[in-house]
């Protein structure tokens, strides 16, 4: 089983992401799902900028 997971790690991750996206679209709607995805991407982008600038580094 461990060999299977190691060999197919990327397809498994993307399948789970697709499942999450489908659940979001069916439960909250298409445009709200797009808003959630846009805000998540914006948050990740800000996080990368903060990491590069070492703002919270002691």
Protein Blocks (a to p, Z undefined) as FASTA:
>chain_A
ZZmmmmmmmmmmmmmmmmmmmmmmmmnojklmmmmmmmmmmmmmmmmmmmmnommpZZ
